[in-house]
């Protein structure tokens, strides 16, 4: 598979409407460009970690253990449901003249942990990356997996940065709409809650 075709496939997967895309958009609109970018970059950092875990065989080893997989599911679901609660109960940006902002590192940490504690992301990397290795190549499989994972992370960084920037721009334009701004925290919280529940059913 050519690099360009691989990157095209990765881009389609990254930009497919899903919880991560909607969450970054909702955070950008509600909390501003800075929070959206920090969250997105945290998620991309998680992809970087998953890449080397897959290349080193750590992910496959961990996910073969029913106890380790269950522990990861519970930790991931619990953390996301906790974030959903915090998001739903946080002060609404609608009552402020300027959008409420989160600490950059707090938003980055949330994005990173959302990614790392989600076993579905680990399963995706284990399933997707090996399909694209060149079995006829003399390059070691682990190195090929690392390169493929880094390319995936790079394109995800590019697209999610664009999404965060775009969402922040929209947020500035609707700050005066109280109904919309009051509903955004609940949208973010609902997305987090649904991701958390879906993790519990991961196989």
Backbone as ProteinMPNN parsed JSONL, in Angstrom:
{"seq_chain_A": "XXXXXXXXXXXXXXXXXXXXXXXXXXXXXXXXXXXXXXXXXXXXXXXXXXXXXXXXXXXXXXXXXXXXXXXXXXXXXXXXXXXXXXXXXXXXXXXXXXXXXXXXXXXXXXXXXXXXXXXXXXXXXXXXXXXXXXXXXXXXXXXXXXXXXXXXXXXXXXXXXXXXXXXXXXXXXXXXXXXXXXXXXXXXXXXXXXXXXXXXXXX", "coords_chain_A": {"N_chain_A": [[0.843, -1.196, 0.0], [0.62, 2.201, -0.888], [2.103, 5.144, 0.587], [0.602, 7.491, 0.333], [-1.975, 6.513, -0.215], [-2.425, 5.138, 2.131], [-2.379, 7.263, 4.003], [-4.617, 8.624, 3.113], [-6.632, 6.779, 3.712], [-6.336, 6.762, 6.496], [-7.039, 9.419, 7.068], [-9.729, 9.484, 6.318], [-10.793, 7.737, 8.208], [-10.168, 9.153, 10.546], [-11.625, 11.536, 10.277], [-14.194, 10.651, 10.128], [-17.506, 10.978, 11.272], [-17.712, 10.826, 14.687], [-17.414, 10.014, 18.235], [-14.988, 11.262, 19.23], [-14.462, 13.321, 17.371], [-16.831, 14.875, 17.576], [-16.644, 15.563, 20.259], [-14.315, 17.17, 20.451], [-15.138, 19.275, 18.807], [-17.398, 20.226, 20.253], [-16.186, 21.024, 22.662], [-14.52, 23.044, 21.747], [-16.368, 24.93, 20.797], [-17.787, 25.492, 23.125], [-15.823, 26.044, 25.148], [-13.728, 27.331, 23.939], [-10.985, 27.953, 21.609], [-8.421, 27.312, 22.618], [-8.847, 25.353, 24.628], [-10.007, 23.34, 23.072], [-7.9, 22.703, 21.291], [-5.935, 21.834, 23.091], [-7.19, 19.566, 24.172], [-7.467, 18.011, 21.844], [-4.762, 17.647, 21.121], [-3.913, 16.213, 23.3], [-5.301, 13.816, 22.897], [-4.046, 13.002, 20.517], [-1.472, 12.574, 21.454], [-1.953, 10.344, 22.952], [-2.378, 8.508, 20.905], [0.209, 8.336, 19.949], [1.465, 7.0, 22.066], [0.046, 4.574, 22.0], [0.918, 3.639, 19.544], [3.634, 2.838, 19.927], [3.226, 0.971, 21.879], [1.864, -1.002, 20.5], [3.764, -1.643, 18.532], [5.768, -2.689, 20.114], [4.536, -4.882, 21.073], [3.217, -4.794, 23.433], [0.542, -3.954, 23.794], [-0.983, -6.037, 22.61], [-0.238, -8.129, 24.274], [-1.233, -7.291, 26.773], [-3.983, -7.085, 26.214], [-4.631, -9.678, 25.795], [-5.004, -10.724, 28.238], [-7.7, -11.442, 30.212], [-8.283, -10.287, 32.709], [-6.679, -7.975, 32.791], [-7.74, -6.592, 30.614], [-10.387, -6.206, 31.464], [-9.922, -4.598, 33.71], [-8.864, -2.334, 32.484], [-11.067, -1.524, 30.968], [-12.926, -0.866, 33.0], [-11.544, 1.183, 34.34], [-11.266, 3.076, 32.264], [-13.978, 3.58, 31.529], [-14.973, 4.504, 33.973], [-13.452, 6.838, 34.382], [-14.259, 8.449, 32.222], [-16.995, 8.738, 32.671], [-16.865, 10.108, 35.055], [-15.678, 12.499, 34.114], [-17.798, 13.311, 32.523], [-19.717, 13.924, 34.448], [-18.402, 16.063, 35.782], [-18.3, 17.895, 33.685], [-21.011, 18.376, 33.167], [-21.801, 19.578, 35.514], [-20.269, 21.823, 35.77], [-19.69, 25.434, 35.872], [-21.818, 27.253, 33.724], [-20.885, 28.438, 30.516], [-22.514, 30.23, 29.325], [-23.443, 32.262, 30.971], [-21.423, 34.011, 31.174], [-19.464, 36.761, 29.962], [-17.358, 36.249, 28.315], [-16.077, 33.222, 26.826], [-15.836, 30.439, 29.033], [-12.757, 29.071, 30.08], [-10.606, 26.235, 30.17], [-7.767, 25.078, 32.052], [-4.837, 24.742, 30.117], [-3.174, 22.467, 30.405], [-4.794, 20.858, 31.935], [-6.913, 20.299, 30.176], [-5.424, 19.048, 28.191], [-4.467, 16.816, 29.584], [-6.891, 15.507, 30.102], [-7.699, 14.822, 27.485], [-5.575, 13.126, 26.788], [-5.782, 11.017, 28.701], [-8.358, 10.13, 28.137], [-7.891, 8.891, 25.717], [-5.835, 6.985, 26.259], [-6.99, 5.336, 28.205], [-8.973, 4.071, 26.899], [-9.917, 1.078, 25.776], [-10.874, 0.44, 23.269], [-9.534, 2.027, 21.495], [-6.963, 0.984, 21.633], [-7.519, -1.566, 20.623], [-8.265, -0.862, 18.042], [-5.813, 0.073, 16.956], [-4.322, -2.284, 17.094], [-5.732, -3.855, 15.31], [-5.778, -2.37, 12.92], [-3.196, -1.328, 12.105], [-1.437, -3.634, 11.534], [-2.584, -4.58, 9.163], [-1.536, -3.08, 7.186], [1.147, -3.493, 6.827], [4.112, -4.303, 4.99], [4.711, -7.355, 3.929], [6.659, -8.397, 2.327], [8.806, -6.816, 2.635], [12.119, -6.062, 3.81], [12.331, -4.63, 6.066], [12.031, -4.625, 9.561], [9.084, -5.887, 11.174], [8.177, -4.643, 13.534], [9.332, -2.105, 13.307], [8.069, -1.194, 10.996], [5.416, -1.092, 11.932], [5.702, 0.909, 13.855], [6.346, 3.123, 12.235], [4.032, 3.32, 10.636], [2.15, 3.843, 12.634], [3.084, 6.313, 13.597], [2.711, 7.895, 11.338], [-0.076, 7.798, 11.224], [-0.662, 9.137, 13.621], [0.432, 11.65, 13.035], [-1.186, 12.608, 10.917], [-3.607, 12.665, 12.243], [-3.082, 14.599, 14.173], [-2.841, 16.834, 12.5], [-5.484, 17.053, 11.348], [-7.135, 17.2, 13.645], [-6.165, 19.463, 14.872], [-7.013, 21.359, 13.052], [-9.798, 21.013, 13.362], [-10.129, 21.817, 16.037], [-9.365, 24.501, 15.897], [-11.264, 25.486, 14.1], [-13.636, 24.973, 15.547], [-13.283, 26.659, 17.731], [-13.484, 29.13, 16.491], [-16.162, 29.117, 15.669], [-17.33, 29.09, 18.182], [-16.752, 31.668, 19.156], [-18.453, 33.113, 17.591], [-21.022, 32.514, 18.455], [-21.373, 33.274, 21.035], [-23.226, 35.006, 22.128], [-25.628, 33.678, 22.09], [-27.651, 32.444, 24.29], [-29.203, 30.131, 24.727], [-28.038, 28.161, 23.1], [-25.44, 28.091, 24.195], [-25.953, 27.236, 26.783], [-26.732, 24.672, 26.299], [-24.491, 23.343, 25.336], [-22.571, 22.299, 27.325], [-24.005, 20.079, 28.19], [-24.141, 18.565, 25.913], [-21.434, 17.908, 25.538], [-21.045, 16.473, 27.923], [-22.82, 14.361, 27.531], [-21.665, 13.064, 25.344], [-19.239, 12.177, 26.474], [-20.27, 10.472, 28.441], [-21.577, 8.526, 26.891], [-19.406, 7.461, 25.474], [-18.039, 6.354, 27.613], [-19.871, 4.383, 28.507], [-19.969, 2.788, 26.221], [-17.432, 1.701, 26.236], [-17.553, -0.214, 28.22], [-18.742, -2.284, 26.921], [-16.91, -3.202, 25.171], [-15.103, -5.681, 23.343]], "CA_chain_A": [[0.0, 0.0, 0.0], [1.42, 3.419, -0.944], [1.962, 6.037, 1.732], [-0.502, 8.424, 0.077], [-3.236, 5.786, -0.057], [-2.536, 4.862, 3.565], [-2.751, 8.509, 4.679], [-6.0, 8.908, 2.735], [-7.471, 5.891, 4.529], [-6.266, 7.259, 7.875], [-7.786, 10.677, 7.143], [-11.153, 9.152, 6.278], [-11.128, 7.17, 9.518], [-10.056, 10.207, 11.558], [-12.666, 12.55, 10.103], [-15.527, 10.05, 10.171], [-18.242, 11.469, 12.449], [-17.615, 9.915, 15.82], [-17.36, 10.697, 19.538], [-13.819, 12.132, 19.38], [-14.67, 14.509, 16.54], [-17.899, 15.691, 18.169], [-16.212, 16.084, 21.551], [-13.41, 18.291, 20.204], [-15.957, 20.379, 18.294], [-18.231, 20.79, 21.32], [-15.319, 21.721, 23.618], [-14.067, 24.277, 21.126], [-17.477, 25.886, 20.745], [-18.165, 25.867, 24.487], [-14.73, 26.521, 26.003], [-12.758, 28.117, 23.194], [-9.985, 27.3, 20.761], [-7.308, 26.815, 23.435], [-9.266, 24.098, 25.255], [-10.199, 22.332, 22.017], [-6.591, 22.285, 20.8], [-5.274, 21.061, 24.144], [-7.857, 18.263, 24.22], [-7.115, 17.279, 20.621], [-3.348, 17.265, 21.184], [-3.823, 15.142, 24.285], [-5.739, 12.594, 22.218], [-3.002, 12.601, 19.567], [-0.365, 12.032, 22.25], [-2.351, 8.978, 23.291], [-2.114, 7.686, 19.708], [1.657, 8.147, 19.923], [1.761, 5.951, 23.044], [-0.518, 3.325, 21.475], [1.77, 3.191, 18.441], [4.799, 2.105, 20.405], [2.743, -0.192, 22.618], [1.57, -2.03, 19.498], [5.025, -2.044, 17.906], [6.526, -3.487, 21.077], [3.751, -6.056, 21.433], [2.67, -4.631, 24.79], [-0.92, -3.89, 23.735], [-1.521, -7.379, 22.359], [0.0, -8.927, 25.474], [-2.16, -6.854, 27.818], [-5.367, -7.35, 25.854], [-4.87, -11.123, 25.853], [-5.348, -11.044, 29.623], [-9.07, -11.001, 30.519], [-8.296, -9.432, 33.906], [-6.119, -6.673, 32.422], [-8.703, -5.941, 29.723], [-11.517, -5.773, 32.296], [-9.47, -3.483, 34.541], [-8.747, -1.168, 31.603], [-12.428, -1.086, 30.635], [-13.532, -0.223, 34.17], [-10.839, 2.446, 34.57], [-11.61, 4.002, 31.2], [-15.39, 3.965, 31.644], [-15.125, 5.297, 35.194], [-12.868, 8.164, 34.199], [-15.076, 9.224, 31.288], [-18.257, 9.081, 33.346], [-16.492, 11.168, 36.005], [-15.543, 13.72, 33.327], [-19.145, 13.713, 32.106], [-20.336, 14.563, 35.623], [-17.762, 17.357, 35.99], [-18.693, 18.781, 32.591], [-22.42, 18.737, 33.321], [-22.008, 20.384, 36.722], [-19.384, 22.998, 35.743], [-20.399, 26.693, 35.583], [-22.141, 27.399, 32.302], [-20.234, 29.558, 29.827], [-23.531, 31.146, 28.8], [-23.674, 33.389, 31.864], [-20.212, 34.825, 31.168], [-19.311, 37.598, 28.77], [-16.385, 35.57, 27.474], [-16.18, 31.794, 27.06], [-15.039, 29.86, 30.102], [-11.64, 28.305, 29.546], [-9.963, 25.296, 31.071], [-6.314, 25.075, 32.02], [-4.339, 24.022, 28.949], [-2.669, 21.15, 30.788], [-5.933, 20.068, 32.394], [-7.598, 19.817, 28.975], [-4.509, 18.115, 27.539], [-4.482, 15.574, 30.374], [-8.165, 14.827, 29.877], [-7.652, 14.207, 26.156], [-4.611, 12.031, 26.824], [-6.32, 9.885, 29.465], [-9.493, 9.605, 27.377], [-7.361, 8.019, 24.67], [-5.06, 5.88, 26.82], [-7.826, 4.438, 29.002], [-10.026, 3.519, 26.042], [-9.411, -0.151, 25.14], [-11.298, 0.384, 21.87], [-8.467, 2.64, 20.701], [-5.896, -0.026, 21.554], [-7.986, -2.609, 19.704], [-8.203, -0.309, 16.693], [-4.427, 0.075, 16.498], [-3.9, -3.674, 16.906], [-6.41, -4.401, 14.13], [-5.584, -1.574, 11.706], [-1.809, -1.178, 11.66], [-0.852, -4.813, 10.883], [-3.132, -4.785, 7.826], [-0.848, -2.214, 6.23], [2.579, -3.777, 6.75], [4.593, -4.934, 3.753], [5.316, -8.62, 4.341], [7.805, -8.706, 1.473], [9.881, -5.882, 2.942], [13.151, -6.513, 4.746], [12.211, -3.8, 7.268], [11.379, -5.369, 10.649], [7.655, -5.601, 11.349], [8.007, -3.674, 14.623], [9.66, -0.777, 12.784], [6.973, -0.819, 10.091], [4.269, -0.718, 12.765], [5.998, 2.202, 14.469], [6.251, 4.151, 11.196], [2.615, 3.455, 10.282], [1.478, 4.498, 13.753], [3.5, 7.712, 13.638], [2.01, 8.564, 10.24], [-1.467, 7.965, 11.65], [-0.681, 10.182, 14.641], [0.72, 12.935, 12.398], [-2.363, 13.11, 10.191], [-4.631, 12.967, 13.253], [-2.695, 15.894, 14.733], [-3.182, 17.852, 11.503], [-6.927, 17.228, 11.215], [-7.753, 17.614, 14.905], [-5.795, 20.862, 15.078], [-7.953, 22.124, 12.236], [-11.115, 20.949, 13.989], [-10.113, 22.646, 17.236], [-9.317, 25.903, 15.474], [-12.573, 25.766, 13.502], [-14.646, 24.996, 16.605], [-13.092, 27.876, 18.513], [-14.005, 30.248, 15.697], [-17.623, 29.053, 15.775], [-17.684, 29.47, 19.553], [-16.724, 33.128, 19.283], [-19.576, 33.688, 16.866], [-22.328, 32.229, 19.057], [-21.314, 33.548, 22.472], [-24.405, 35.725, 22.579], [-26.804, 32.813, 22.046], [-27.67, 31.798, 25.607], [-29.773, 28.78, 24.657], [-27.029, 27.266, 22.54], [-24.327, 27.96, 25.129], [-26.389, 26.432, 27.93], [-26.868, 23.274, 25.909], [-23.22, 22.737, 24.952], [-21.988, 21.415, 28.34], [-24.756, 18.821, 28.243], [-23.728, 17.791, 24.744], [-20.114, 17.354, 25.867], [-21.216, 15.47, 28.976], [-23.497, 13.199, 26.945], [-20.686, 12.352, 24.517], [-18.339, 11.487, 27.399], [-21.009, 9.385, 29.086], [-21.816, 7.465, 25.91], [-18.134, 6.774, 25.224], [-17.771, 5.539, 28.795], [-20.745, 3.204, 28.499], [-19.578, 1.92, 25.107], [-16.197, 1.011, 26.616], [-17.908, -1.374, 29.035], [-19.196, -3.372, 26.045], [-15.831, -3.545, 24.241], [-14.686, -7.088, 23.391]], "C_chain_A": [[0.881, 1.251, 0.0], [1.131, 4.289, 0.275], [0.774, 6.976, 1.545], [-1.853, 7.745, 0.269], [-3.476, 5.482, 1.421], [-2.99, 6.116, 4.32], [-4.185, 8.905, 4.346], [-6.959, 8.058, 3.567], [-7.499, 6.361, 5.974], [-7.107, 8.523, 8.048], [-9.289, 10.423, 7.151], [-11.605, 8.601, 7.625], [-11.132, 8.258, 10.595], [-11.22, 11.178, 11.494], [-14.077, 11.967, 10.059], [-16.253, 10.541, 11.418], [-18.241, 10.43, 13.569], [-17.469, 10.696, 17.103], [-16.184, 11.655, 19.685], [-13.983, 13.432, 18.604], [-15.701, 15.431, 17.171], [-17.46, 16.3, 19.501], [-15.272, 17.278, 21.37], [-14.186, 19.504, 19.696], [-16.761, 21.04, 19.41], [-17.383, 21.54, 22.341], [-14.826, 23.033, 23.036], [-15.144, 25.342, 21.105], [-17.809, 26.394, 22.139], [-17.055, 26.59, 25.23], [-13.637, 27.277, 25.26], [-11.699, 27.281, 22.502], [-8.875, 26.655, 21.586], [-7.642, 25.462, 24.05], [-9.429, 22.991, 24.221], [-8.861, 21.808, 21.517], [-5.858, 21.432, 21.831], [-5.864, 19.662, 24.239], [-7.455, 17.404, 23.029], [-5.67, 16.796, 20.668], [-3.111, 16.185, 22.233], [-4.227, 13.808, 23.682], [-4.665, 12.079, 21.259], [-1.784, 12.035, 20.294], [-0.67, 10.603, 22.681], [-2.111, 8.036, 22.126], [-0.631, 7.371, 19.588], [2.054, 7.012, 20.872], [1.264, 4.598, 22.548], [0.352, 2.754, 20.355], [2.926, 2.338, 18.943], [4.406, 0.902, 21.263], [2.433, -1.343, 21.661], [2.86, -2.549, 18.874], [5.842, -2.952, 18.82], [5.778, -4.75, 21.514], [3.098, -5.962, 22.792], [1.152, -4.657, 24.769], [-1.527, -5.274, 23.561], [-1.371, -8.253, 23.593], [-0.998, -8.585, 26.57], [-3.598, -7.249, 27.504], [-5.674, -8.847, 25.77], [-5.278, -11.558, 27.253], [-6.749, -10.539, 29.932], [-9.114, -10.041, 31.705], [-7.764, -8.03, 33.582], [-7.098, -5.901, 31.549], [-9.895, -5.414, 30.511], [-11.132, -4.571, 33.138], [-9.367, -2.201, 33.719], [-10.121, -0.631, 31.234], [-13.06, -0.324, 31.795], [-12.887, 1.131, 34.436], [-11.231, 3.486, 33.531], [-13.041, 4.504, 31.306], [-15.6, 4.863, 32.86], [-14.6, 6.707, 35.025], [-13.736, 9.03, 33.286], [-16.414, 9.624, 31.906], [-18.02, 10.172, 34.388], [-16.341, 12.509, 35.28], [-16.901, 14.235, 32.863], [-19.857, 14.445, 33.239], [-19.743, 15.952, 35.847], [-18.182, 18.363, 34.924], [-20.122, 19.274, 32.764], [-22.653, 19.677, 34.494], [-21.114, 21.619, 36.784], [-20.201, 24.258, 35.468], [-20.616, 26.852, 34.088], [-21.45, 28.621, 31.719], [-21.251, 30.611, 29.394], [-23.716, 32.378, 29.669], [-22.465, 34.325, 31.909], [-20.114, 35.605, 29.868], [-18.308, 37.004, 27.796], [-16.45, 34.089, 27.782], [-15.299, 31.333, 28.208], [-13.936, 29.027, 29.483], [-11.102, 27.368, 30.61], [-8.46, 25.518, 31.015], [-5.851, 24.248, 30.826], [-3.93, 22.603, 29.327], [-3.767, 20.254, 31.331], [-6.678, 19.472, 31.205], [-6.738, 18.795, 28.239], [-4.516, 16.772, 28.259], [-5.77, 14.803, 30.146], [-8.183, 14.125, 28.517], [-6.728, 13.0, 26.119], [-5.188, 10.804, 27.524], [-7.548, 9.285, 28.788], [-9.025, 8.589, 26.345], [-6.684, 6.787, 25.266], [-5.925, 4.859, 27.549], [-8.968, 3.825, 28.198], [-9.502, 2.261, 25.343], [-9.814, -0.264, 23.676], [-10.259, 1.037, 20.958], [-7.316, 1.655, 20.536], [-6.272, -1.134, 20.58], [-7.929, -2.135, 18.262], [-6.777, -0.356, 16.149], [-3.93, -1.347, 16.227], [-4.5, -4.252, 15.629], [-6.001, -3.688, 12.843], [-4.139, -1.569, 11.215], [-1.243, -2.422, 10.973], [-1.378, -5.077, 9.474], [-2.341, -4.046, 6.756], [0.653, -2.451, 6.162], [2.906, -4.474, 5.43], [5.354, -6.207, 4.138], [6.539, -8.98, 3.516], [9.006, -7.81, 1.777], [10.873, -6.489, 3.931], [13.141, -5.699, 6.037], [11.491, -4.587, 8.353], [9.929, -4.927, 10.845], [7.436, -4.545, 12.429], [8.295, -2.253, 14.145], [8.586, -0.295, 11.821], [5.749, -0.363, 10.882], [4.475, 0.654, 13.393], [5.84, 3.329, 13.451], [4.794, 4.398, 10.812], [1.853, 4.183, 11.382], [1.828, 5.97, 13.857], [2.848, 8.507, 12.508], [0.541, 8.798, 10.594], [-1.58, 9.106, 12.659], [-0.475, 11.562, 14.024], [-0.505, 13.482, 11.665], [-3.503, 13.429, 11.158], [-4.352, 14.325, 13.902], [-3.091, 17.024, 13.785], [-4.685, 18.114, 11.469], [-7.574, 17.716, 12.509], [-7.355, 19.035, 15.277], [-6.735, 21.764, 14.281], [-9.35, 22.153, 12.844], [-11.195, 21.858, 15.211], [-10.131, 24.127, 16.902], [-10.678, 26.34, 14.924], [-13.648, 25.89, 14.571], [-14.522, 26.25, 17.462], [-13.631, 29.101, 17.797], [-15.526, 30.287, 15.763], [-18.064, 29.534, 17.159], [-17.71, 30.971, 19.753], [-17.953, 33.76, 18.645], [-20.925, 33.484, 17.527], [-22.354, 32.522, 20.55], [-22.567, 34.254, 22.989], [-25.666, 34.883, 22.617], [-26.855, 31.982, 23.32], [-28.19, 30.371, 25.546], [-28.753, 27.775, 24.14], [-25.917, 27.022, 23.546], [-24.703, 27.145, 26.365], [-26.468, 24.957, 27.572], [-25.552, 22.576, 25.63], [-22.587, 21.861, 26.037], [-22.694, 20.072, 28.418], [-24.431, 17.943, 27.043], [-22.378, 17.127, 25.006], [-20.23, 16.236, 26.888], [-21.858, 14.201, 28.417], [-22.531, 12.374, 26.102], [-19.739, 11.551, 25.402], [-19.025, 10.287, 28.035], [-21.211, 8.214, 28.128], [-20.535, 6.715, 25.565], [-17.816, 5.848, 26.393], [-18.597, 4.266, 28.816], [-20.333, 2.238, 27.387], [-18.312, 1.122, 25.424], [-16.514, -0.26, 27.397], [-18.326, -2.569, 28.169], [-18.13, -3.753, 25.014], [-15.417, -5.001, 24.431], [-13.297, -7.224, 22.8]], "O_chain_A": [[1.801, 1.349, 0.812], [0.077, 4.191, 0.903], [0.026, 7.228, 2.489], [-2.77, 8.329, 0.846], [-4.607, 5.563, 1.9], [-3.875, 6.045, 5.173], [-4.891, 9.455, 5.191], [-7.971, 8.554, 4.063], [-8.552, 6.364, 6.61], [-7.803, 8.68, 9.051], [-10.031, 11.063, 7.896], [-12.674, 8.957, 8.122], [-12.009, 8.273, 11.458], [-11.744, 11.598, 12.526], [-15.051, 12.714, 9.963], [-15.683, 10.524, 12.508], [-18.712, 9.306, 13.399], [-17.405, 11.925, 17.071], [-16.354, 12.755, 20.211], [-13.682, 14.512, 19.113], [-15.472, 16.635, 17.289], [-17.852, 17.417, 19.835], [-15.416, 18.287, 22.06], [-13.919, 20.632, 20.11], [-16.803, 22.266, 19.507], [-17.804, 22.583, 22.841], [-14.724, 24.03, 23.751], [-14.875, 26.515, 21.362], [-18.081, 27.58, 22.324], [-17.291, 27.616, 25.867], [-12.717, 27.807, 25.883], [-11.536, 26.089, 22.764], [-8.439, 25.549, 21.268], [-6.833, 24.535, 24.006], [-9.04, 21.847, 24.457], [-8.697, 20.601, 21.335], [-5.236, 20.428, 21.485], [-5.13, 18.683, 24.371], [-7.143, 16.223, 23.178], [-5.384, 15.659, 20.294], [-2.224, 15.345, 22.081], [-3.579, 12.789, 23.921], [-4.405, 10.878, 21.191], [-1.138, 11.113, 19.796], [0.223, 9.76, 22.766], [-1.691, 6.896, 22.323], [-0.254, 6.273, 19.177], [2.878, 6.166, 20.525], [1.969, 3.595, 22.658], [0.504, 1.538, 20.234], [3.163, 1.241, 18.437], [5.157, -0.068, 21.363], [2.702, -2.505, 21.964], [3.03, -3.757, 18.707], [6.521, -3.868, 18.357], [6.324, -5.583, 22.237], [2.493, -6.925, 23.263], [0.529, -5.299, 25.615], [-2.464, -5.646, 24.268], [-2.268, -9.029, 23.923], [-1.546, -9.476, 27.22], [-4.342, -7.685, 28.382], [-6.837, -9.24, 25.682], [-5.837, -12.64, 27.432], [-6.978, -9.33, 29.92], [-9.895, -9.09, 31.706], [-8.317, -7.027, 34.034], [-7.269, -4.694, 31.722], [-10.366, -4.304, 30.26], [-11.913, -3.628, 33.274], [-9.731, -1.122, 34.185], [-10.322, 0.583, 31.19], [-13.658, 0.734, 31.599], [-13.577, 2.11, 34.722], [-11.496, 4.639, 33.869], [-13.296, 5.703, 31.19], [-16.318, 5.861, 32.787], [-15.229, 7.667, 35.472], [-13.925, 10.216, 33.553], [-16.901, 10.732, 31.679], [-18.862, 11.049, 34.584], [-16.816, 13.536, 35.766], [-17.131, 15.443, 32.815], [-20.517, 15.46, 33.016], [-20.479, 16.912, 36.076], [-18.395, 19.538, 35.219], [-20.413, 20.449, 32.536], [-23.587, 20.478, 34.479], [-21.187, 22.385, 37.745], [-21.287, 24.174, 34.894], [-19.711, 26.615, 33.288], [-21.424, 29.691, 32.327], [-20.886, 31.756, 29.127], [-24.103, 33.433, 29.168], [-22.493, 35.331, 32.617], [-20.606, 35.18, 28.823], [-18.399, 37.23, 26.589], [-16.839, 33.714, 28.888], [-14.159, 31.776, 28.345], [-14.151, 28.353, 28.475], [-11.138, 27.674, 31.802], [-7.942, 26.077, 30.049], [-6.402, 23.181, 30.552], [-4.297, 21.646, 28.646], [-3.692, 19.032, 31.207], [-7.034, 18.294, 31.213], [-7.248, 17.8, 27.724], [-4.565, 15.718, 27.624], [-5.746, 13.58, 30.011], [-8.624, 12.981, 28.407], [-7.043, 11.981, 25.505], [-5.098, 9.689, 27.011], [-7.763, 8.075, 28.853], [-9.669, 7.564, 26.123], [-6.935, 5.667, 24.822], [-5.638, 3.663, 27.52], [-9.827, 3.139, 28.753], [-8.715, 2.372, 24.403], [-9.17, -0.986, 22.915], [-10.117, 0.655, 19.796], [-6.761, 1.507, 19.447], [-5.436, -1.59, 19.8], [-7.588, -2.902, 17.362], [-6.557, -0.775, 15.013], [-3.21, -1.588, 15.258], [-3.857, -5.046, 14.943], [-5.889, -4.32, 11.793], [-3.889, -1.784, 10.029], [-0.62, -2.292, 9.92], [-0.702, -5.722, 8.673], [-2.457, -4.345, 5.568], [1.366, -1.69, 5.508], [2.061, -5.149, 4.842], [6.489, -6.147, 4.61], [7.368, -9.779, 3.951], [10.094, -8.02, 1.24], [10.514, -7.313, 4.773], [13.849, -6.027, 6.989], [10.437, -5.165, 8.089], [9.597, -3.751, 10.701], [6.606, -3.652, 12.263], [7.599, -1.311, 14.524], [8.231, 0.883, 11.826], [5.12, 0.638, 10.538], [3.549, 1.463, 13.46], [5.267, 4.373, 13.763], [4.369, 5.545, 10.677], [1.011, 5.036, 11.102], [0.966, 6.791, 14.17], [2.475, 9.664, 12.7], [-0.016, 9.856, 10.304], [-2.481, 9.939, 12.565], [-1.118, 12.53, 14.428], [-0.825, 14.665, 11.774], [-4.277, 14.357, 10.922], [-5.273, 15.104, 14.148], [-3.616, 18.049, 14.219], [-5.117, 19.264, 11.55], [-8.47, 18.56, 12.469], [-8.125, 19.741, 15.929], [-7.191, 22.797, 14.772], [-10.01, 23.192, 12.843], [-12.178, 22.572, 15.409], [-10.827, 24.911, 17.546], [-11.174, 27.42, 15.244], [-14.477, 26.798, 14.52], [-15.525, 26.835, 17.869], [-14.174, 30.006, 18.43], [-16.117, 31.358, 15.896], [-19.034, 30.279, 17.295], [-18.588, 31.494, 20.44], [-18.435, 34.801, 19.09], [-21.881, 34.191, 17.209], [-23.255, 32.07, 21.256], [-22.924, 34.112, 24.158], [-26.686, 35.338, 23.134], [-26.193, 30.95, 23.426], [-27.675, 29.494, 26.239], [-28.622, 26.675, 24.677], [-25.49, 25.883, 23.737], [-23.862, 26.443, 26.927], [-26.293, 24.093, 28.43], [-25.485, 21.347, 25.678], [-22.104, 20.774, 25.721], [-22.066, 19.046, 28.681], [-24.444, 16.716, 27.146], [-22.196, 15.94, 24.733], [-19.603, 15.186, 26.75], [-21.476, 13.093, 28.793], [-22.563, 11.144, 26.133], [-19.463, 10.384, 25.122], [-18.432, 9.215, 28.155], [-21.037, 7.056, 28.506], [-20.55, 5.497, 25.384], [-17.383, 4.712, 26.202], [-18.078, 3.189, 29.111], [-20.344, 1.022, 27.579], [-18.14, 0.003, 24.94], [-15.823, -1.268, 27.253], [-18.274, -3.716, 28.613], [-18.399, -4.528, 24.096], [-15.385, -5.496, 25.558], [-12.756, -8.329, 22.743]]}, "name": "protein", "num_of_chains": 1, "seq": "XXXXXXXXXXXXXXXXXXXXXXXXXXXXXXXXXXXXXXXXXXXXXXXXXXXXXXXXXXXXXXXXXXXXXXXXXXXXXXXXXXXXXXXXXXXXXXXXXXXXXXXXXXXXXXXXXXXXXXXXXXXXXXXXXXXXXXXXXXXXXXXXXXXXXXXXXXXXXXXXXXXXXXXXXXXXXXXXXXXXXXXXXXXXXXXXXXXXXXXXXXX"}
